[in-house]
């Protein structure tokens, strides 16, 4: 049991939640970007302070311009989506204040979760009729799978970077050899040209 508690404590240190509070000026746009792997569940919860006459929209997009979440005139709520590919995702709040309306700033609280921490284990336990210990073991299993995927991705990125580095080194070597050949050819041509020039001027025999 002591070992299980140590593992659970280690798991809690690995699971992180991005909770941000920021101010949104009137008629402005504030965005939060996050880099997330493929096939990962992402959930968010937001809450805005009430400003009379102001309307704030929420939009979540990827780098390709695909709209994953679009909400108009939000005050508080939740959203969730599953990533189709490894990408950088952007959650934006857009403030709109009608002309002639007094402009006021809004305070926004945004909590983003992805991967293991985004799953609702209470619902899983209720549907599967799992005991608390079984739920914790399910969390550990999901976290272990997430860590394995992260390491696999890091290994893939390291291999890609190594291949790119080797390819770059090869190209630099070929370019250096080509440059040396060009320099030698130019030096030879210059010597022959000067020799003919000096002979023509009868400065050398």
C-alpha positions, 0 to 999 in steps of 0.5 A, a space after each residue: 500500500 505504501 508503494 501504491 501511495 508513492 506511485 500515486 504521489 508521483 502520478 500527481 506530480 506529472 499531471 498538470 493543468 493550465 489555469 490562467 487568469 488574464 484581462 481582456 481589453 474592450 474591442 480586442 483579441 487575446 489568444 492562448 497557444 498550446 502544442 498538443 499531440 495527435 489523438 489527444 482529448 482536450 477540454 477547457 473551462 472558462 468564466 468571464 466577468 460580466 460587463 454590460 453591453 459587451 459581447 465576447 466570442 470564443 474560438 479555438 483553431 489550429 494552424 491550418 485555420 480549422 475551427 474546432 470550437 466557436 461560441 458567441 456571446 459567452 460568459 462561462 462554459 466548457 468545451 472539448 475536442 480530440 486533436 486530429 494531428 500534432 499541431 499548435 492550437 489557439 484559443 482566442 477570446 474576442 471582445 466586441 463593444 458597440 459604438 457609443 457603449 462605455 468600454 470596460 475590460 473583462 477578467 477571464 479565467 481559463 482552465 485547459 486540460 489535455 490527455 489524462 487530466 481531461 478525462 472524466 474518471 467519475 463518469 468512467 467509474 459510474 459507467 463501469 461500476 469501478 471501485 476507487 482503487 480500480 479508478 486510480 489504477 485506470 488513471 495510472 494505466 492511462 498516464 503510463 500510456 501517455 508517457 510511453 507515447 511522449 517518449 515514442 514521439 521524442 524518439 521519433 523527433 530525435 531520429 528526424 533531427 539526426 537525419 536532418 543533421 546528417 543530411 545538412 552535414 553532407 550538403 555542407 561537405 559537398 558545397 565545400 568541395 565544390 567551392 574549393 574546386 571553383 576557387 582552384 579553377 579560378 586561381 589557375 585561370 588567373 595565373 594563366 591569364 596573367 602569364 599570357 598578359 605579361 608575355 604579351 607585354 614582353 615583361 617575362 619570357 
